[in-house]
Amino acid sequence: MASTPEQGASGNGRAVAAVAVGLLSTATMPVAVIATRYSESYDLLHAGWAIPIGVVLGIVALRLAQGAIRHDDVRLGRAGGRGAARLGRALAVLGLALASTCLVALGVYGLLTYLGERS
């Protein structure tokens, strides 16, 4: 059975999964913050619970992208999906950066709240 050029990322399921999980990782923090705008019981500080979810999804997406590239290397470039794996890796890094930024913002808020209560 010969490999076809049209195969693309569909021959490498890890690449497609890396893009999907990377998108979820990237969307986690914005969705958590937007959800606070439409809920009266869900406060902005509650969105901090989404930080670990974004980090875990980002790490999973990075692993999937790494596995997809490795799979393509083992198949001598015939598995396809290298571009999708790179996109998944970029989305994972973006998701990790968003989660890290939110973690820093939450830490600064906590520190300022603590210092404000001491005065």
SVG drawing of the C-alpha trace seen along z (x, -y; Angstrom):
<svg xmlns="http://www.w3.org/2000/svg" viewBox="-26 -51 39 53">
<polyline fill="none" stroke="black" stroke-width="0.4" points="0.0,0.0 1.6,-3.2 1.4,-6.5 -0.5,-9.3 0.4,-13.0 -3.3,-13.8 -2.9,-11.8 -1.7,-14.9 -2.4,-15.1 -5.1,-12.4 -2.3,-9.8 -1.0,-11.1 -3.7,-11.2 -1.4,-12.6 -1.0,-15.8 -4.7,-16.3 -5.1,-15.6 -2.3,-18.1 -4.2,-20.8 -7.5,-20.0 -6.0,-19.8 -3.9,-22.9 -7.0,-24.8 -8.7,-23.7 -5.7,-24.8 -5.7,-28.2 -9.4,-28.7 -9.5,-27.6 -8.6,-31.0 -10.5,-33.3 -13.7,-31.1 -13.2,-31.1 -12.9,-34.9 -15.8,-35.4 -18.0,-33.1 -17.5,-35.5 -19.3,-38.2 -22.5,-36.2 -22.7,-34.6 -23.6,-36.4 -22.3,-33.5 -19.1,-33.0 -16.5,-35.7 -13.3,-36.6 -11.2,-34.9 -13.1,-31.7 -11.7,-31.7 -8.3,-30.9 -9.5,-27.3 -9.2,-27.0 -5.4,-27.7 -4.4,-24.0 -6.8,-22.8 -5.1,-25.1 -1.6,-23.9 -2.5,-20.3 -4.1,-20.6 -1.0,-22.6 1.3,-19.9 -0.8,-17.2 -0.8,-19.1 3.0,-19.5 3.4,-15.7 1.0,-14.9 2.9,-17.3 6.2,-15.8 4.8,-12.3 3.4,-13.3 6.7,-14.7 8.5,-11.6 6.0,-9.3 6.5,-11.2 10.3,-10.9 10.0,-7.1 7.9,-6.8 10.5,-8.8 8.1,-11.7 5.3,-9.5 3.0,-9.8 2.3,-13.5 1.0,-16.0 4.3,-17.8 2.6,-21.2 -0.4,-20.3 2.0,-19.1 3.8,-22.5 0.5,-24.3 -0.5,-22.1 2.8,-22.9 2.3,-26.7 -1.2,-26.6 0.0,-24.6 2.7,-27.2 0.1,-30.0 -2.2,-28.1 0.6,-27.7 1.5,-31.4 -2.1,-32.5 -2.3,-30.2 1.0,-31.5 -0.1,-35.1 -3.3,-34.5 -1.3,-32.8 0.9,-35.8 -2.1,-38.2 -3.8,-36.1 -0.6,-36.1 -0.2,-39.8 -3.9,-40.3 -3.4,-38.1 -0.3,-39.9 -1.9,-43.3 -5.0,-42.1 -2.8,-40.8 -0.7,-44.0 -3.9,-46.1 -5.4,-44.2 -2.3,-44.6 -2.4,-48.4"/>
</svg>
